[in-house]
Amino acid sequence: MHPTKIQARRANLDDLPGLRDLWRNAKISELSVEKRFTEFQIVEEIGGTIIACAALEISGRQGKIHSWIPPNSEIHKHAEHLLWMRISALAQNHGLVRLWTLETGEFWKSHSFSGPNSTMRRNLPSPFGLDSRDWLFLQLRDDTAETMSVEQHLELFQETQRRVSEKMLSRIRVARLFAGTAATVVLFALVWLAWKMLNHMAIPVPTSKPRSVKSGMQ
């Protein structure tokens, strides 16, 4: 089937009948997973038929992938990749540092999962189970790395935008103040110049009296 004919999303209550069918076919106890159906992500055909599912349990900054049910047909092989991309995106959004799973198969090794050593096994969260089964894990990022959720990234972006806006407003205020001061100086200069011109025009210009001409006939 063409990849555009399927989609991945979070499961909801309406998906329970389709999920139960997948769980029964995969011999997964419905009672053990039904109450945790909110952990499930599904891949469905556009018509609504669920063809694959998986669940991601989160404890602190680590996640456990369980109840992985890939498509049972080669024609839907892209669905398994789509399901993995969905789980990966969730892990990234939650800032997880490590993924664990008890699933088996070449799929996990091809996605860099490996068996933990004794030191790494001590990082396994107790809610996932502390037995000695064959766990696989994938390190997503360093444990000491600071991680932020999508909401935290949004808050940081908004704070940065606020600071940029405040800086721009401050610069505008300074520019307006400078412009106002310059305008005032120019105005005073014009007034002073006009005053000087008026004073110059008001100074009387001395006039010479005409000399009397004596005329006579010798």
N, CA, C and O of each residue as an XYZ file, in Angstrom:
872
protein
N       0.842     -1.192      0.000
C       0.000      0.000      0.000
C       0.869      1.230      0.000
O       1.907      1.259      0.661
N       0.458      2.256     -0.738
C       1.232      3.490     -0.817
C       1.272      4.158      0.540
O       0.263      4.173      1.245
N       2.434      4.723      0.935
C       2.580      5.325      2.250
C       1.552      6.397      2.567
O       1.206      6.587      3.733
N       1.050      7.110      1.549
C       0.097      8.187      1.813
C      -1.277      7.663      2.205
O      -2.140      8.453      2.588
N      -1.509      6.348      2.123
C      -2.819      5.795      2.450
C      -2.923      5.398      3.922
O      -3.959      4.884      4.343
N      -1.878      5.623      4.708
C      -1.917      5.286      6.125
C      -1.440      6.485      6.941
O      -0.756      7.367      6.422
N      -1.806      6.508      8.216
C      -1.393      7.604      9.085
C      -1.195      7.095     10.506
O      -1.798      6.101     10.913
N      -0.337      7.792     11.259
C      -0.063      7.437     12.657
C      -0.631      8.523     13.558
O      -0.612      9.704     13.210
N      -1.139      8.116     14.724
C      -1.701      9.075     15.681
C      -1.848      8.401     17.040
O      -1.626      7.199     17.183
N      -2.230      9.208     18.044
C      -2.479      8.684     19.381
C      -3.824      7.948     19.398
O      -4.783      8.367     18.748
N      -3.875      6.855     20.145
C      -5.122      6.087     20.248
C      -6.127      6.815     21.134
O      -5.749      7.554     22.043
N      -7.419      6.595     20.856
C      -8.477      7.123     21.702
C      -9.501      6.028     21.977
O      -9.348      4.901     21.506
N     -10.529      6.350     22.727
C     -11.517      5.337     23.130
C     -12.173      4.644     21.943
O     -12.484      3.455     22.009
N     -12.379      5.375     20.874
C     -13.018      4.778     19.698
C     -12.157      3.690     19.058
O     -12.653      2.882     18.273
N     -10.867      3.672     19.396
C      -9.953      2.696     18.797
C      -9.902      1.375     19.565
O      -9.273      0.424     19.101
N     -10.550      1.298     20.725
C     -10.459      0.092     21.546
C     -10.870     -1.190     20.819
O     -10.162     -2.189     20.940
N     -11.978     -1.214     20.070
C     -12.332     -2.462     19.363
C     -11.228     -2.937     18.419
O     -10.899     -4.123     18.387
N     -10.654     -1.998     17.646
C      -9.577     -2.374     16.727
C      -8.322     -2.797     17.463
O      -7.622     -3.705     17.015
N      -8.023     -2.154     18.591
C      -6.856     -2.535     19.383
C      -7.035     -3.923     19.993
O      -6.094     -4.716     20.039
N      -8.236     -4.204     20.455
C      -8.489     -5.537     21.039
C      -8.229     -6.634     20.015
O      -7.689     -7.688     20.352
N      -8.610     -6.390     18.770
C      -8.358     -7.385     17.718
C      -6.860     -7.620     17.544
O      -6.417     -8.762     17.427
N      -6.085     -6.543     17.528
C      -4.637     -6.681     17.392
C      -4.039     -7.385     18.603
O      -3.165     -8.238     18.451
N      -4.495     -7.040     19.798
C      -3.956     -7.674     21.017
C      -4.240     -9.175     21.032
O      -3.380     -9.981     21.389
N      -5.458     -9.533     20.638
C      -5.802    -10.968     20.636
C      -4.944    -11.724     19.628
O      -4.440    -12.809     19.920
N      -4.780    -11.143     18.437
C      -3.978    -11.812     17.410
C      -2.513    -11.941     17.818
O      -1.827    -12.887     17.431
N      -2.045    -10.965     18.613
C      -0.650    -10.996     19.071
C      -0.501    -11.740     20.397
O       0.595    -11.824     20.952
N      -1.627    -12.286     20.905
C      -1.629    -13.029     22.177
C      -1.142    -12.170     23.355
O      -0.401    -12.629     24.225
N      -1.586    -10.917     23.346
C      -1.312     -9.997     24.454
C      -2.563     -9.909     25.316
O      -3.664     -9.725     24.797
N      -2.400    -10.040     26.621
C      -3.537    -10.002     27.535
C      -4.231     -8.643     27.466
O      -3.618     -7.605     27.717
N      -5.520     -8.667     27.120
C      -6.272     -7.421     27.020
C      -6.366     -6.721     28.378
O      -6.303     -5.494     28.454
N      -6.515     -7.500     29.437
C      -6.670     -6.922     30.774
C      -5.423     -6.148     31.192
O      -5.521     -5.155     31.913
N      -4.260     -6.595     30.746
C      -3.009     -5.957     31.178
C      -2.724     -4.660     30.427
O      -1.979     -3.813     30.919
N      -3.308     -4.498     29.245
C      -2.981     -3.310     28.446
C      -4.166     -2.368     28.211
O      -3.977     -1.193     27.898
N      -5.383     -2.888     28.364
C      -6.540     -2.046     28.050
C      -6.617     -0.815     28.937
O      -6.977      0.267     28.473
N      -6.280     -0.975     30.217
C      -6.334      0.175     31.127
C      -5.211      1.176     30.856
O      -5.185      2.262     31.434
N      -4.290      0.802     29.976
C      -3.178      1.694     29.635
C      -3.238      2.104     28.168
O      -2.212      2.413     27.561
N      -4.431      2.105     27.607
C      -4.546      2.342     26.173
C      -4.111      3.763     25.790
O      -3.803      4.028     24.628
N      -4.087      4.683     26.783
C      -3.639      6.049     26.473
C      -2.147      6.105     26.143
O      -1.666      7.108     25.616
N      -1.419      5.036     26.449
C       0.001      4.981     26.083
C       0.195      4.567     24.625
O       1.307      4.624     24.099
N      -0.889      4.152     23.978
C      -0.766      3.560     22.647
C      -0.798      4.585     21.528
O      -1.526      5.577     21.562
N       0.031      4.292     20.536
C       0.022      4.994     19.254
C      -0.387      3.972     18.200
O      -0.029      2.798     18.296
N      -1.119      4.408     17.217
C      -1.603      3.466     16.209
C      -1.255      3.951     14.807
O      -1.003      5.133     14.570
N      -1.251      2.992     13.894
C      -1.184      3.308     12.467
C      -2.459      2.743     11.853
O      -2.781      1.570     12.043
N      -3.166      3.568     11.130
C      -4.439      3.143     10.554
C      -4.506      3.486      9.079
O      -3.844      4.402      8.593
N      -5.330      2.715      8.388
C      -5.650      3.062      7.016
C      -6.617      4.240      7.029
O      -7.263      4.519      8.039
N      -6.704      4.918      5.906
C      -7.588      6.072      5.836
C      -9.032      5.683      6.160
O      -9.797      6.499      6.673
N      -9.393      4.459      5.865
C     -10.748      3.997      6.172
C     -10.996      3.746      7.644
O     -12.143      3.554      8.047
N      -9.936      3.741      8.470
C     -10.095      3.571      9.912
C      -9.628      2.239     10.452
O      -9.664      2.033     11.666
N      -9.186      1.315      9.592
C      -8.716      0.012     10.063
C      -7.321      0.154     10.678
O      -6.398      0.648     10.030
N      -7.173     -0.284     11.939
C      -5.891     -0.208     12.621
C      -5.023     -1.382     12.182
O      -5.434     -2.537     12.296
N      -3.829     -1.092     11.683
C      -2.979     -2.155     11.149
C      -1.710     -2.351     11.982
O      -0.998     -3.335     11.783
N      -1.412     -1.436     12.912
C      -0.218     -1.571     13.756
C      -0.397     -0.696     14.990
O      -1.137      0.288     14.971
N       0.298     -1.075     16.067
C       0.224     -0.262     17.280
C       1.450     -0.509     18.147
O       2.159     -1.501     17.978
N       1.686      0.398     19.065
C       2.763      0.276     20.042
C       2.449      1.219     21.187
O       1.693      2.177     21.027
N       3.038      0.942     22.351
C       2.808      1.785     23.525
C       4.135      2.294     24.065
O       5.159      1.616     23.984
N       4.096      3.500     24.617
C       5.272      4.102     25.230
C       4.931      4.473     26.674
O       4.151      5.389     26.932
N       5.542      3.731     27.612
C       5.396      4.040     29.028
C       6.544      4.954     29.445
O       7.698      4.698     29.102
N       6.236      6.008     30.175
C       7.256      6.994     30.556
C       7.421      7.016     32.064
O       6.447      7.077     32.814
N       8.680      6.965     32.491
C       9.021      7.087     33.910
C      10.191      8.045     34.022
O      11.311      7.716     33.630
N       9.932      9.238     34.561
C      10.981     10.247     34.622
C      11.418     10.652     33.234
O      10.610     11.127     32.437
N      12.691     10.468     32.941
C      13.237     10.838     31.634
C      13.574      9.611     30.794
O      14.401      9.678     29.883
N      12.926      8.486     31.108
C      13.148      7.267     30.350
C      11.810      6.689     29.892
O      10.773      6.917     30.515
N      11.854      5.951     28.813
C      10.643      5.371     28.265
C      10.798      3.890     27.982
O      11.894      3.398     27.714
N       9.675      3.191     28.048
C       9.655      1.761     27.739
C       8.669      1.518     26.600
O       7.489      1.856     26.695
N       9.170      0.933     25.541
C       8.309      0.564     24.415
C       7.792     -0.839     24.652
O       8.571     -1.770     24.853
N       6.479     -0.989     24.629
C       5.901     -2.326     24.837
C       4.701     -2.523     23.911
O       4.222     -1.587     23.271
N       4.241     -3.745     23.862
C       3.078     -4.114     23.037
C       3.257     -3.664     21.592
O       2.329     -3.158     20.959
N       4.466     -3.859     21.090
C       4.773     -3.484     19.706
C       4.154     -4.512     18.769
O       4.556     -5.675     18.771
N       3.189     -4.096     17.979
C       2.529     -5.001     17.027
C       2.672     -4.405     15.634
O       1.922     -3.497     15.277
N       3.628     -4.899     14.835
C       3.826     -4.379     13.491
C       2.749     -4.914     12.541
O       2.006     -5.827     12.903
N       2.661     -4.365     11.354
C       1.683     -4.882     10.385
C       2.023     -6.312      9.986
O       3.194     -6.691      9.944
N       1.006     -7.092      9.696
C       1.231     -8.504      9.368
C       1.280     -8.743      7.872
O       1.175     -9.882      7.416
N       1.439     -7.678      7.110
C       1.483     -7.828      5.662
C       2.605     -6.977      5.087
O       2.830     -5.854      5.539
N       3.301     -7.504      4.102
C       4.386     -6.767      3.460
C       3.883     -5.504      2.783
O       4.633     -4.541      2.620
N       2.622     -5.505      2.390
C       2.069     -4.352      1.697
C       1.965     -3.144      2.619
O       1.889     -2.002      2.165
N       1.962     -3.420      3.938
C       1.894     -2.351      4.931
C       3.243     -2.146      5.628
O       3.284     -1.599      6.730
N       4.324     -2.567      5.017
C       5.621     -2.532      5.686
C       6.003     -1.121      6.115
O       6.683     -0.947      7.127
N       5.581     -0.129      5.371
C       5.896      1.253      5.726
C       5.284      1.637      7.075
O       5.763      2.559      7.736
N       4.239      0.938      7.478
C       3.566      1.263      8.736
C       4.494      1.097      9.926
O       4.400      1.866     10.883
N       5.384      0.121      9.897
C       6.294     -0.094     11.017
C       7.256      1.091     11.155
O       7.543      1.538     12.265
N       7.745      1.589     10.033
C       8.613      2.769     10.067
C       7.836      3.980     10.584
O       8.361      4.763     11.376
N       6.598      4.134     10.142
C       5.764      5.251     10.582
C       5.508      5.178     12.081
O       5.499      6.196     12.773
N       5.300      3.963     12.573
C       5.070      3.768     14.008
C       6.321      4.140     14.805
O       6.226      4.780     15.852
N       7.485      3.739     14.310
C       8.731      4.069     14.992
C       8.972      5.578     14.994
O       9.426      6.122     16.000
N       8.680      6.254     13.899
C       8.850      7.700     13.833
C       7.928      8.396     14.836
O       8.297      9.408     15.432
N       6.743      7.851     15.011
C       5.798      8.414     15.979
C       6.323      8.275     17.404
O       6.270      9.227     18.183
N       6.831      7.089     17.747
C       7.386      6.856     19.080
C       8.616      7.741     19.305
O       8.784      8.306     20.386
N       9.465      7.860     18.298
C      10.670      8.692     18.398
C      10.314     10.150     18.648
O      10.958     10.825     19.452
N       9.284     10.634     17.957
C       8.862     12.021     18.137
C       8.336     12.260     19.545
O       8.599     13.305     20.140
N       7.597     11.299     20.079
C       7.095     11.415     21.449
C       8.253     11.466     22.446
O       8.254     12.279     23.370
N       9.235     10.589     22.246
C      10.399     10.571     23.133
C      11.129     11.908     23.093
O      11.578     12.407     24.125
N      11.245     12.479     21.914
C      11.911     13.770     21.764
C      11.125     14.877     22.456
O      11.700     15.712     23.154
N       9.816     14.881     22.260
C       8.970     15.921     22.852
C       8.979     15.868     24.375
O       8.863     16.902     25.033
N       9.116     14.674     24.938
C       9.136     14.517     26.395
C      10.552     14.652     26.968
O      10.744     14.548     28.180
N      11.526     14.879     26.113
C      12.892     15.054     26.583
C      13.498     13.795     27.183
O      14.303     13.880     28.110
N      13.122     12.619     26.665
C      13.645     11.368     27.217
C      15.126     11.194     26.856
O      15.574     11.601     25.784
N      15.859     10.588     27.767
C      17.279     10.344     27.507
C      17.543      8.915     27.051
O      18.596      8.615     26.489
N      16.558      8.024     27.304
C      16.818      6.607     27.016
C      15.495      5.872     26.795
O      14.492      6.152     27.451
N      15.519      4.929     25.859
C      14.371      4.046     25.613
C      14.754      2.611     25.942
O      15.864      2.168     25.645
N      13.817      1.885     26.563
C      14.003      0.475     26.885
C      12.918     -0.341     26.197
O      11.834      0.163     25.904
N      13.229     -1.613     25.945
C      12.201     -2.509     25.415
C      12.587     -3.968     25.670
O      13.763     -4.308     25.799
N      11.570     -4.807     25.737
C      11.758     -6.259     25.811
C      11.381     -6.905     24.486
O      11.362     -8.129     24.360
N      11.079     -6.059     23.492
C      10.755     -6.582     22.172
C      12.002     -7.211     21.562
O      13.127     -6.839     21.898
N      11.794     -8.147     20.683
C      12.914     -8.840     20.042
C      12.798     -8.711     18.525
O      11.756     -8.324     17.997
N      13.874     -9.036     17.847
C      13.857     -8.996     16.390
C      14.932     -8.075     15.839
O      15.498     -7.247     16.553
N      15.195     -8.239     14.564
C      16.226     -7.456     13.893
C      15.861     -5.980     13.807
O      16.737     -5.122     13.692
N      14.572     -5.689     13.863
C      14.143     -4.300     13.759
C      14.857     -3.437     14.785
O      15.311     -2.338     14.465
N      14.959     -3.920     16.006
C      15.524     -3.117     17.100
C      17.024     -2.949     16.962
O      17.555     -1.873     17.234
N      17.706     -3.989     16.546
C      19.145     -3.873     16.323
C      19.438     -2.930     15.167
O      20.428     -2.198     15.189
N      18.578     -2.950     14.160
C      18.778     -2.055     13.019
C      18.530     -0.598     13.387
O      18.914      0.306     12.644
N      17.886     -0.366     14.536
C      17.654      0.995     15.017
C      18.534      1.312     16.233
O      18.193      2.153     17.065
N      19.669      0.619     16.311
C      20.742      0.912     17.293
C      20.414      0.537     18.727
O      21.090      1.006     19.642
N      19.399     -0.294     18.960
C      19.166     -0.818     20.303
C      20.218     -1.895     20.589
O      20.641     -2.622     19.691
N      20.626     -1.979     21.844
C      21.615     -2.995     22.228
C      21.378     -3.408     23.675
O      20.638     -2.756     24.411
N      22.022     -4.507     24.065
C      21.879     -4.994     25.430
C      22.677     -4.140     26.412
O      23.800     -3.746     26.096
N      22.134     -3.841     27.589
C      22.853     -3.014     28.564
C      23.875     -3.834     29.346
O      23.689     -5.031     29.565
N      24.948     -3.180     29.761
C      25.881     -3.835     30.679
C      25.359     -3.668     32.109
O      24.298     -3.078     32.316
N      26.083     -4.175     33.071
C      25.600     -4.152     34.454
C      25.433     -2.721     34.970
O      24.515     -2.437     35.739
N      26.315     -1.831     34.546
C      26.212     -0.432     34.981
C      24.985      0.241     34.393
O      24.261      0.946     35.095
N      24.752      0.028     33.111
C      23.596      0.628     32.459
C      22.295      0.055     33.000
O      21.306      0.777     33.128
N      22.285     -1.233     33.318
C      21.063     -1.868     33.807
C      20.565     -1.220     35.099
O      19.369     -1.250     35.392
N      21.481     -0.638     35.866
C      21.080      0.011     37.111
C      20.247      1.268     36.859
O      19.598      1.781     37.771
N      20.268      1.763     35.616
C      19.460      2.932     35.261
C      18.022      2.565     34.918
O      17.188      3.448     34.723
N      17.728      1.281     34.843
C      16.383      0.836     34.477
C      15.387      1.246     35.561
O      15.540      0.826     36.708
N      14.377      2.049     35.239
C      13.403      2.477     36.250
C      12.630      1.291     36.814
O      12.257      0.380     36.074
N      12.392      1.300     38.101
C      11.680      0.195     38.750
C      10.275     -0.033     38.199
O       9.838     -1.183     38.152
N       9.533      1.015     37.774
C       8.202      0.733     37.202
C       8.238     -0.136     35.949
O       7.240     -0.768     35.603
N       9.388     -0.170     35.266
C       9.495     -0.994     34.070
C       9.702     -2.473     34.412
O       9.510     -3.338     33.557
N      10.094     -2.768     35.662
C      10.390     -4.141     36.047
C      11.881     -4.351     36.209
O      12.666     -3.991     35.333
N      12.268     -4.935     37.329
C      13.693     -5.090     37.631
C      14.165     -6.534     37.472
O      15.112     -6.959     38.134
N      13.503     -7.280     36.597
C      13.913     -8.672     36.407
C      15.151     -8.736     35.510
O      15.650     -7.714     35.038
N      15.621     -9.936     35.294
C      16.861    -10.129     34.532
C      16.588    -10.531     33.087
O      17.418    -11.177     32.448
N      15.429    -10.148     32.581
C      15.121    -10.497     31.197
C      16.026     -9.738     30.224
O      16.787     -8.852     30.614
N      15.921    -10.112     28.953
C      16.813     -9.564     27.934
C      16.344     -8.186     27.470
O      15.693     -8.041     26.435
N      16.691     -7.197     28.258
C      16.334     -5.829     27.918
C      17.235     -5.315     26.793
O      18.398     -5.701     26.681
N      16.672     -4.443     25.971
C      17.436     -3.680     24.999
C      17.213     -2.200     25.316
O      16.160     -1.815     25.823
N      18.202     -1.392     25.015
C      18.031      0.041     25.276
C      18.636      0.854     24.147
O      19.484      0.378     23.392
N      18.181      2.084     24.052
C      18.705      3.033     23.073
C      18.961      4.350     23.794
O      18.041      4.943     24.357
N      20.210      4.805     23.778
C      20.566      6.080     24.407
C      20.232      7.204     23.435
O      20.774      7.256     22.331
N      19.343      8.100     23.842
C      18.918      9.196     22.978
C      19.785     10.437     23.157
O      20.082     11.141     22.192
N      20.187     10.697     24.394
C      21.047     11.844     24.702
C      21.726     11.601     26.033
O      21.367     10.673     26.758
N      22.702     12.425     26.354
C      23.430     12.274     27.606
C      22.499     12.533     28.787
O      21.635     13.408     28.730
N      22.685     11.762     29.857
C      21.813     11.904     31.028
C      21.900     13.281     31.657
O      20.918     13.764     32.220
N      23.051     13.917     31.572
C      23.226     15.215     32.220
C      22.812     16.378     31.337
O      22.847     17.532     31.765
N      22.415     16.076     30.094
C      22.038     17.154     29.176
C      20.736     17.791     29.626
O      19.801     17.109     30.046
N      20.696     19.111     29.529
C      19.469     19.825     29.861
C      18.477     19.608     28.732
O      18.818     19.759     27.559
N      17.268     19.260     29.081
C      16.235     19.036     28.081
C      15.051     19.937     28.373
O      14.770     20.274     29.523
N      14.371     20.315     27.317
C      13.196     21.154     27.467
C      12.046     20.567     26.661
O      12.241     20.042     25.564
N      10.880     20.663     27.206
C       9.694     20.212     26.506
C       9.314     21.244     25.452
O       9.901     22.325     25.393
N       8.340     20.912     24.627
C       7.868     21.847     23.609
C       7.349     23.128     24.259
O       7.584     24.228     23.761
N       6.629     22.968     25.397
C       6.091     24.124     26.099
C       7.210     25.027     26.611
O       7.105     26.252     26.554
N       8.292     24.406     27.116
C       9.415     25.197     27.616
C      10.118     25.940     26.488
O      10.544     27.082     26.660
N      10.241     25.281     25.321
C      10.830     25.946     24.165
C       9.979     27.148     23.756
O      10.506     28.199     23.395
N       8.643     26.977     23.819
C       7.738     28.063     23.452
C       7.878     29.227     24.427
O       7.899     30.388     24.017
N       7.973     28.913     25.726
C       8.140     29.962     26.734
C       9.448     30.714     26.513
O       9.490     31.940     26.614
N      10.525     29.969     26.209
C      11.821     30.602     25.952
C      11.752     31.507     24.728
O      12.298     32.610     24.730
N      11.075     31.033     23.677
C      10.926     31.832     22.462
C      10.156     33.116     22.757
O      10.544     34.195     22.310
N       9.055     32.995     23.516
C       8.246     34.168     23.841
C       9.032     35.163     24.686
O       8.914     36.372     24.489
N       9.843     34.658     25.634
C      10.660     35.536     26.465
C      11.708     36.260     25.620
O      11.969     37.446     25.823
N      12.307     35.532     24.668
C      13.290     36.148     23.781
C      12.651     37.240     22.935
O      13.224     38.315     22.753
N      11.445     36.950     22.415
C      10.725     37.939     21.621
C      10.385     39.169     22.446
O      10.460     40.294     21.953
N      10.007     38.952     23.719
C       9.669     40.072     24.594
C      10.887     40.972     24.809
O      10.776     42.198     24.768
N      12.060     40.347     25.040
C      13.272     41.128     25.261
C      13.673     41.907     24.016
O      14.112     43.054     24.104
N      13.517     41.268     22.843
C      13.839     41.961     21.596
C      12.913     43.160     21.398
O      13.352     44.231     20.980
N      11.625     42.968     21.704
C      10.654     44.054     21.561
C      10.990     45.203     22.502
O      10.922     46.368     22.112
N      11.354     44.876     23.748
C      11.704     45.911     24.712
C      12.938     46.687     24.256
O      12.995     47.907     24.411
N      13.922     45.988     23.696
C      15.131     46.648     23.219
C      14.811     47.587     22.061
O      15.341     48.696     21.987
N      13.940     47.134     21.158
C      13.553     47.964     20.023
C      12.796     49.202     20.488
O      13.024     50.301     19.982
N      11.881     49.021     21.467
C      11.132     50.163     21.995
C      12.065     51.156     22.670
O      11.879     52.367     22.548
N      13.073     50.648     23.386
C      14.037     51.522     24.038
C      14.798     52.352     23.008
O      15.023     53.547     23.199
N      15.186     51.705     21.921
C      15.899     52.424     20.874
C      15.006     53.478     20.226
O      15.464     54.570     19.888
N      13.728     53.142     20.055
C      12.786     54.097     19.464
C      12.631     55.310     20.376
O      12.587     56.449     19.909
N      12.548     55.047     21.712
C      12.416     56.161     22.657
C      13.641     57.079     22.592
O      13.502     58.302     22.596
N      14.843     56.485     22.532
C      16.074     57.277     22.442
C      16.090     58.093     21.157
O      16.466     59.265     21.164
N      15.680     57.469     20.050
C      15.660     58.164     18.764
C      14.672     59.327     18.797
O      14.956     60.405     18.274
N      13.503     59.103     19.417
C      12.512     60.169     19.521
C      13.024     61.316     20.387
O      12.817     62.487     20.070
N      13.700     60.961     21.490
C      14.256     61.986     22.366
C      15.311     62.811     21.631
O      15.330     64.038     21.737
N      16.180     62.142     20.893
C      17.210     62.832     20.123
C      16.586     63.739     19.075
O      17.001     64.882     18.891
N      15.565     63.197     18.384
C      14.895     63.987     17.355
C      14.211     65.205     17.957
O      14.246     66.296     17.387
N      13.581     65.005     19.126
C      12.919     66.123     19.793
C      13.914     67.188     20.222
O      13.658     68.382     20.070
N      15.063     66.749     20.765
C      16.100     67.704     21.193
C      16.651     68.469     20.003
O      16.839     69.684     20.074
N      16.910     67.764     18.910
C      17.440     68.413     17.710
C      16.450     69.428     17.163
O      16.833     70.521     16.745
N      15.165     69.056     17.169
C      14.141     69.973     16.674
C      14.070     71.232     17.533
O      13.898     72.338     17.019
N      14.204     71.052     18.849
C      14.178     72.198     19.766
C      15.353     73.131     19.509
O      15.190     74.351     19.472
N      16.548     72.548     19.329
C      17.733     73.357     19.039
C      17.557     74.137     17.749
O      17.874     75.325     17.687
N      17.049     73.468     16.717
C      16.833     74.133     15.428
C      15.821     75.261     15.577
O      15.998     76.334     14.999
N      14.766     75.028     16.345
C      13.732     76.044     16.541
C      14.311     77.281     17.236
O      14.072     78.417     16.827
N      15.091     77.019     18.315
C      15.710     78.150     19.006
C      16.669     78.895     18.090
O      16.755     80.121     18.154
N      17.386     78.179     17.245
C      18.319     78.810     16.312
C      17.571     79.702     15.330
O      18.009     80.813     15.033
N      16.443     79.213     14.828
C      15.635     79.999     13.891
C      15.068     81.240     14.563
O      15.050     82.322     13.977
N      14.600     81.073     15.813
C      14.053     82.217     16.546
C      15.141     83.266     16.776
O      14.919     84.465     16.603
N      16.332     82.779     17.173
C      17.447     83.706     17.412
C      17.828     84.448     16.131
O      18.087     85.651     16.155
N      17.859     83.721     15.019
C      18.220     84.317     13.740
C      17.182     85.344     13.319
O      17.529     86.417     12.825
N      15.906     85.016     13.513
C      14.852     85.967     13.165
C      14.930     87.223     14.023
O      14.730     88.335     13.534
N      15.225     87.031     15.318
C      15.356     88.168     16.235
C      16.499     89.084     15.805
O      16.366     90.308     15.824
N      17.621     88.482     15.418
C      18.765     89.264     14.968
C      18.431     90.039     13.695
O      18.843     91.188     13.536
N      17.688     89.411     12.799
C      17.328     90.088     11.543
C      16.393     91.249     11.808
O      16.530     92.313     11.205
N      15.429     91.047     12.722
C      14.490     92.124     13.046
C      15.213     93.297     13.699
O      14.928     94.454     13.392
N      16.146     92.998     14.598
C      16.918     94.056     15.235
C      17.743     94.836     14.215
O      17.864     96.059     14.285
N      18.293     94.104     13.285
C      19.106     94.770     12.258
C      18.251     95.699     11.408
O      18.682     96.792     11.043
N      17.049     95.263     11.100
C      16.158     96.087     10.285
C      15.661     97.298     11.058
O      15.310     98.303     10.440
N      15.617     97.244     12.366
C      15.080     98.341     13.168
C      16.078     99.462     13.376
O      15.658    100.539     13.799
N      17.364     99.297     13.112
C      18.394    100.333     13.291
C      18.206    101.424     12.240
O      18.248    101.133     11.044
N      17.994    102.711     12.670
C      17.779    103.784     11.679
C      19.046    104.071     10.880
O      20.159    104.060     11.405
N      18.842    104.323      9.625
C      19.968    104.605      8.743
C      20.146    106.124      8.686
O      19.230    106.828      8.260
N      21.312    106.651      9.110
C      21.513    108.124      9.088
C      21.447    108.687      7.669
O      21.984    108.101      6.729
N      20.764    109.859      7.530
C      20.646    110.506      6.205
C      21.389    111.848      6.237
O      21.336    112.539      7.255
N      22.071    112.236      5.170
C      22.835    113.499      5.104
C      21.933    114.633      4.618
O      21.157    114.466      3.678
N      22.049    115.771      5.265
C      21.261    116.935      4.863
C      21.817    117.502      3.560
O      23.034    117.562      3.381
N      20.956    117.909      2.669
C      21.456    118.483      1.400
C      22.120    119.836      1.639
O      21.611    120.681      2.375
N      23.269    120.013      0.995
C      23.965    121.281      1.152
C      23.268    122.343      0.322
O      22.872    122.119     -0.822
N      23.127    123.562      0.972
C      22.459    124.670      0.252
C      23.391    125.211     -0.838
O      24.592    125.364     -0.615
N      22.861    125.483     -1.952
C      23.653    126.002     -3.090
C      23.368    127.481     -3.283
O      22.252    127.898     -3.594
N      24.362    128.206     -3.097
C      24.207    129.635     -3.323
C      24.445    129.932     -4.808
O      25.470    129.584     -5.394
N      23.485    130.565     -5.349
C      23.639    130.906     -6.767
C      23.626    132.441     -6.919
O      22.881    133.112     -6.204
N      24.332    132.939     -7.717
C      24.324    134.388     -7.959
C      25.024    134.729     -9.257
O      25.844    133.987     -9.798
N      24.667    135.822     -9.684
C      25.281    136.278    -10.894
C      26.437    137.207    -10.494
O      26.199    138.177     -9.775
N      27.576    136.969    -10.895
C      28.694    137.857    -10.670
C      28.421    139.118    -11.509
O      29.226    140.050    -11.503
